[in-house]
């Protein structure tokens, strides 16, 4: 096995990693193998997930993320300015755009971020924002196969299992729901 990050031009010493996901909750969950691989490839890094406010609840359950920055719709201009300032004020070793389809929002956020390496899928629009790209997703290519390729682009190993972690109190609530449903005595 090669050194972590060797294929990406990054060292295993990457300390500041941002991952962008602007989309639906279910697709965010499907992207958790990439986030796990970022954690394994860069174990000492602080991993920040930038996602839409609609995904906030699910994002809090992803155990590989240290911080969540939320993108709000344009009718929240102060929140948008805070997010822009947070992205611009930090220096990132790696930024990974998890969106396989073109997103003006993720391209704009990537443009704002000061990152040494900005990785994405090739999308045919605003590709110049990114410093490194992997081939555009095929129309019939499964999401996990797309993410396997994206993970390879930063030198990570891919494990396709999705993963969320229960927060304190969730297990108790789940137990009550299972009892009410008659699954548990």
Residue, then its C-alpha position, 0 to 999 in steps of 0.5 A: x500500500x502506498x503512503x496515504x495521500x500519495x496519489x493526490x500530492x498531499x502528505x499524510x500530514x494534512x491538517x485541515x480538510x473541508x468536504x462540500x455537500x450541497x444536496x439531499x440528505x440521502x445522498x449525504x448519507x451515501x457519501x459517508x464512505x468518502x468521509x470515513x476514508x478522509x478520516x483514515x487517510x488523514x487521521x490527524x486532520x480536522x475535517x469540516x463538512x460544509x452542507x445545506x441546512x436541510x442536511x444538518x440533522x444527518x450531518x451531526x450523525x456522521x462520526x468522521x466529521x469534526x465540525x459542520x458549517x451550514x449553507x442556508x438559502x439566499x434568504x439568509x444573507x447574514x448566514x451566507x456571509x458568515x459561511x463565506x467568512x469561515x471558508x475564506x478565513x481558514x487555510x485548507x490543505x484539501x477541499x473535496x467537493x462531494x457533489x457529482x453533478x454541477x452545483x453553482x453553490x459548491x463551485x462558489x464555496x470552493x472558489x471562496x476557500x483558500x485550499x492547496x488542493x481542491x478536488x472534484x468530479x469533472x462537471x464541464x462547468x466552472x471546472x477551473x475552480x478546482x486544482x484536481x479533478x477526476x473523470x465526470x460520472x457516467x450516467x449509469x455509474x452507481x454513486x458508490x462507484x463514483x465515490x470510489x473514484x473520488x476517494x482514489x483521487x486523494x489516495x484513500x482506501x474505499x469501504x462502501x459501507x455507509x455509517x451514522x452514529x447514534x447520539x446520546x439518547x437515540x438508543x433509548x428512544x429507538x428502544x421505546x419505538x421498537x417496544x411500541x411496535x412490538x418488536x421488543x418485549 
